[in-house]
Amino acid sequence: MKLTDLRGILQYIPQFREKTFILSIDGAIVTDENFATLLLDVAVLWSLNIRVVLVHGASAQIKVLAGEQNIKASDLDGGGVTDAATLNLALTAANRLTHEILEGLSANDLRAASTNVIIAHPMGIIHGVDHLFTGKVERVDVEMLQSLLSQGVVPVIPPLGFDGDGKTYRVNSDGVAVAVADALKAIKLIFITSQDGLRYNGQLIRQMLVAELQKLLQQNVAGFAPEILSKAQHAAAACKAGIPRVHIINGKVDEGLLAEVFSNDGIGTLIYANEYQQIRPAKKKDIRAIQLLTKASVEAEEMVKRSKAVIEKSLGDYFIFEIDKNPVACVALHVYPEQKKGELACLYVNPSHENQGIGRKLIQFVENKSREMGLGELLTLSTQAFTYFQSKGGFAEGTPDDLPPGRREKYEQSGRNSKVLVKKLK
C-alpha cells in the first residue's frame, strides 16, 4: 500500500466511524476461496469502529443439495414458492453457511452470533398461487441487533424468518438486507455477489442515481440479467427507504470490499439516493490534487504543466468536481474582461470516472459561469482533445487571431501549436 492510499483511506474514517454497514453476501461467495480475505476486510472495518451486520443467502447451496439428494425443489432462488422439501434444503444450507461464517469470524478474533431477528409472515396466495413456506419480512428485532452491536458482536442473519408461533419461513436474503438496513438506519448496504456489478444491456453501471435506476427498471426490466435483477430491484428499494448508498460488488475480487468502501473509484456499482457530486471553487489545499489529477495528461503532452505557484496565483479561476468530498475532475475559467472573452482550461477527468458525463458537466458549468459574467465568447486550446470539445461542447475551430493579445503572445511562445476553439455565447 502506498502512503497516498493510506491518506485516501483516512479521509473516509471520520464519516464512517460509529456508523452501520449491512453486508448482504450471496451463498456462492461464502464458499469461495476469497471469502477468508473478505472476512479479514470485515475485521478491518470493525477495527475502525464501523459496525457491520452480515446477511447471507443460500441459493447456490440449495441448488447443490437438491442435485445431491435428487430432490426437485420448488424454488431455488428465494422469490417463488417454497414447498416443504425446499424449506428443508434451505434450513440445511442456511445453517451450514451460518456456521462457516461464524468459524471465519472467529478466525479473525471477532465475536459473532447467529440471530432470529427476522419476524416474518407467509407471503400467502399471489395470483392464485399459494407460496407455502415462502415468507415476507414483517419487522426486524432492532433492539436485539443494537444490543449485539453495542457489545462488539457481529450479527449474522440467515435467509430465514420466524413467526409468533415458531414457524420458519424462507425469505429472500436481498429483502432481508434491505429491511435490516432500513431498521438500523445504515449508511451503506453492500451486496456482495459473484458479479462485477449491475449490468444493463451488457454494459456495467459504475454509478447511478436511484431515480435513473428506477426508470430503467420500469422501461426495460429485461435489460438486467436474471442473476442480477434482484440486486437492482432491492438497491432501488433500499435507496427509496432512505439508505444513502447501495453498492453491488464482486466478492471474488481480492480486497474488493475495502477498495469499494475506501476509494472514490470503487470496483463495482454504486446506486445513490441523493446527489453526491458537487462542483465547487478550488481551495489552496486542492492545488496538489489538481497537479495529481492532471499529471498523466501533462506527461502525455495533452496539457501544459502548471506549477504550484502558477495555480496558486490564479486559484480563483479553478473549480473542482468532487464525489463524496474527493476530487475526481477539475477545470479552470480564465477571464479576459476587456475582450469579454473567457478561456476554458485545465479540463481533466480522472480515468476511473470517464464516460460518465463529468466532462460535459464541467463544460456546461464554465459556460453558465461565463454567461453570468457577461462574456460573449468562450475559448479553449487543445492539442489532442479538440474533437471532444467540438462534438461534446459545441466548439468550432478558430484561429490564433481569436485570442486576446496577452494570451496570443503566450500561445506563440509555447510552441505547442494548439488548435484554438471558439464558442459564441448567446
N, C-alpha and C positions, 0 to 999 in steps of 0.2 A: 504493500500500500504506500502510495506517495503521501508526502506531507500535505500536498494540496487536497488529496482525497480526504484526509482527516479533517482539514478545515471545512470541507464541504459537509461532512457528517455533523460536525459540531454545531453548525448553524441551525440544524433541524432540532437538536435535542431540547432546547427550551420550550419549543411549541408542542413537543410530543410528551414531555415529562408529565407523569401522573394522568395521562390520557389513556383511553382504552382502544385497542385494536382487536377486531374479530378476524381470525383466520379460518376460512372455510376450505378444508382440504379434501380433495377428491380421494376416494379409496385407492385408486391406482397409484397415487403419489405416496401413500403410506408404505406401500411395498416396494417402492422404487429405491435403487441403491443410493440416491441422493437425499433420501429422507433424513438420514442421520445428520447431514450438513444443515438441512432445513431446521431441524430441532436445535442445532447449535446457534443458528441465527435467532431463534426464539429466545434462547438463553441470553444472547446479546441484548435483545430488546428489554428483557426483564432486568438485566443489569443496569440499564439506563432509566429504570423506573417507569417503563412503559408497560401497562397492564395488558396481558394477552389472554384471550379466550379462544380455545380451539374447538371448532365444529368439524366433524368429519362425515363423509359419505361412505357408501359401501357397495355401490352398484357393480363395480368391477369384480369384487369378491363374490357377490351373489351370483353373477354370471358363471364364475368359475365353479362354485359349489353346485349350481344347477346342472352344469355339464358333468361334474364328477359323480353326482348322485342320480343322473339321468331323470331329473325332475323337470317337468315342463312348468316353469314359473309363469305366473300370470302377468307380471310386470317386472322388468329388470332395471328400470331407470327411475322409479320412485314417483312417477306422475300419474299412473293409471290405477288399475285395480290390483289390490294385494289380497290374494286368497290365503288360506291357512298354510299351504305349503311354502308359499313365497315368504310369508311372515316368519316361519321357522328358519328359513335360509337367512333372512335379514337379521334375526336375532343372533344366529351363529356368527355371521360375518361381522356384524357390528361389535359384538363382544370381543371377538378375536382382534379386530383392529384397535379398539379402545385399549386393550391390553398391550399391544405393540407400541402404541403412543405413550402409554404410561411408563413402559420399560425405557423408551427412548428419552423421555423427560428425566427419568431417574438417573440415566447415564450422564446427564448434564447437570446433575445436582439440583434439579428443580422439583419441588413438591407439586403433586397434581392429584386431581380427584375426578373420577367419573361421576356424572350427575344425572339426576332425573328432573331437571328443572323445566322441561318442556311439558306443559299441560296441554293435552290435545283432545279433540273430539273427532268422531268419524266424519270423513268427507261427505259420506252419505250417498244419495242417489242423484246422479247428474246425467241429464238427457236420457233418463230411464235406466241407467246402468248403476247398480249398487257397487260402490268401490270397496266394500267389505272392510278389510283391516288397514286401508289407507287413511291416514289421519291428517288433520289440519291443525296448525298451532292455534290454540285458544289464548294462551298467555304464557309468559315466562316468569319463573320464580326469581325475580330480580334480587330480592333480599338475600337469598342463598348465594347467588353469584357474587354479589358485592361483599358478602361476608368472607367468601373464599379468597377473593382478590385482595381484600384488606389484610389477609393473613399471609399473603405471598404464595397462595396456592393457585396453580393453573387449572381452571375448569376445563374438562374435556367432555364435549357434548355429542353423543351418538345420534344418528338419524332415527330416533325412536321417541315417541311421545306417550304419555300416560294419562288416563282419565281418573275421575274421582273414585271409580270402582276398581281401580288397579289393572284395568285392561291396557294392553300395549298396542300401539299403532305404529305403522311405518310412516314416517314423514320425510318429505323432500329436504335434504340437507341444505340446499340453497335457500329454501324458505325459512328453515330454522335459523340460518346465519343472519338473514335479514331481520327476523323477529328479535333475535338476541341483540343485534347491533342497535336496533331501534330502542329496545328496552333499556340498554345500558348507556344510551346516548354516545355511542362510539364515534370517534372522529375518522376512523378508517375501517372499511370492510374489504378484505383481500381474499379473492377467490384464487386458490392455488390448484391449478389444473395441469393436464398434460398438453395443453395448447399454448401457443405463444401469446395469445390474447384474443380479443374479438376480431373476427374477420367478416367483412361484409362484401359479398360478391367476390370473394377471394383476396381482397385487399385488407391488410392488417390495419386496424384503427389504433393509433397511438394515444390520442386523447380526444375527448368529445364531450360537449355539454349535454346534459341529460335530455334536454328538450330535443336536441338533434337525434339522439338515440331513440327516443320515443317516436319520433317522426318516421325513422327507418323501420321500426317495428310495426307501425301502423300501415305504412305504404307497401312494404315487401318483406314480410317475415321470412320468406324463403331465401332471402339474401344471406341469412345466417345459417351456417352449417348446423345440422341437427345436434351434434355433440356439444355445441357451444351456445345454442339458443337459450337454454335455461339461464345461463350466466348473464346474457344480455337482458333478458326479461327481469331477472332479480336485481341486476345492477340498477336498472331504471326504477324498480320498486323501492330500492334502498335509498336512492337519492330523493325520490318523492317523499319518503318517510323522514327525511331530514339528515341523512348521513352525508357529510360533505364530500367525501372522496370514496370511490369504489374502484379497486384495482383488480385486473384479471391477469395473472402471470403464469408462466410455465414453471412448475415446481421441480422440474428436472434440471434446471439451469443452476449451476454451482453458484452459491451466494446470491441467488436471484432475489430473494426476499429483501436482503439488505440493500441491494442495488436499486430495487424499486422504491423502498422507503426513504433512503438517504441520498438520492440524486434526483436532479430535475429532469434527467434523461429517462430514467426508468428502463424496464426491459419489456413491459407488456402494454396493456391498455389501461388508461385512466379515464373513468367517467366521473364528471364533477357536477355538483348540484348548483354551483354558482360561478360567476366569472372570477377566475383566479389569476387572470392575466391583467397586466397593467403597464401602460406607457407613462413614464414619469421623467422629470428632468434629472439629468445626471448630477451626482454629488462628487465631492472630492474623493471619497472612498471608492468611487466607481472607476477611477482612472485606470487602475490596474486591471479591472475586469474588461474594460474596453480594449486595452492592449492585448490581453489574453484571448479575447474573442476574435480579434482581427489578425492575430499572429500568423495563422496559416495562410490567410489571404495576402498578407504583406509578403510572406516568403514566396508565394506564387506570383508575385508582382501584379496582383489584381488591384491592390490598394497601396496607397502611399504610406510609408512608415510615419507614425506620429509619436513623437517623444512625449514623456510625461509633462514636460514644460509647455509644449505646444498645445496639448489637450487642456491643460490647466488654464492657459491664457484665454482660451475661448470656451471654457467649460459650460457656460450658459447656453451654448449652441447645441449641446449634446443631450440625447434622450436615450433612456434605457427601456427595453421591453423585458419585463420580468415575469416569471412564473413562480408562484409561491415564494416570492421575495428573492428569487435567484435570477440574475441577468442571463438572458439567452439570446439577445439581439440588441443592436444599437443603431443609431442614426444621428446625423447632425444637420442642422439648418443654419448655414452662414448667410447673413443678410447684407445686401448692398443697397442701403436706403436711397441713395441719390439716384440710382437707376431703377429703383423699385423692383429689384430682382432678388431672388433667393437661390442659394445653391444647396441641393440635397447631396450630402456627402456622408462618407463613413457608414454606409448601409451594409450591415452584416448580420447574418442569422447563423447561430450555431448549427453545424451539420445535423445534429441529433433532432433538430426541430425544423428542418427543411420540409417543404411541400405541405405546410400546414397554414399557408396564407399569412404568415407573420410579416414577410417582406412587403406584401401588398398593404397590410395594415399600417406599416410604418410609412410607406409612401403616401398613403391617404392622410395619415396624421400630419406629415410635413406639409402636404398640400393645404389642408384645412388651416394649419398654423399660418401658412403664408397668406392665405386669403384674409385671415383675421388681422394680419399686419398691413393689409392693403397692398400687397405685392401683386404685380401684374404678370410676372413670368418666373418660372422655376427652371433652373438649370441643373444638370448633373454631368459629370465627366466619368468616362469608363473606358478601360482598355479591353475588357473581356466580357462584361455583363451587359453590354449595350442592347443586345436583343431582348434581354429580360425587361429592361426599362421601356423598351418600345412596345413589347407585347403585353406586359402586365401593368405598366404605369402610364401608358398613353403618351410617351415622349416621342418627339420627332427629331431627326438628325439636323443639327445646326452647324455652325462654323465657329472658329475661334473669335470671329468678329462679334458674336453674340455675348461674349464675356465682358464684364465691366473692366475698365482699364487696368486696375491693380491686379485683378485676377488673371487678365490676359498676360501680363508680364510674368507672373508666377508659372503660368501654363507653358510659356515658351522656355523659361529657364529649366523646367523639369525635364524636358526632352522625352517625355513619355508618349507624346503624340496621341493622347487620349481622344476619343470621339466626344464631341460636345453635343449634348442632347438638350432639347428645349421643350417646355410645355407651357402654353399660354393658359393663364388662369382667368376664367370668366367671373 
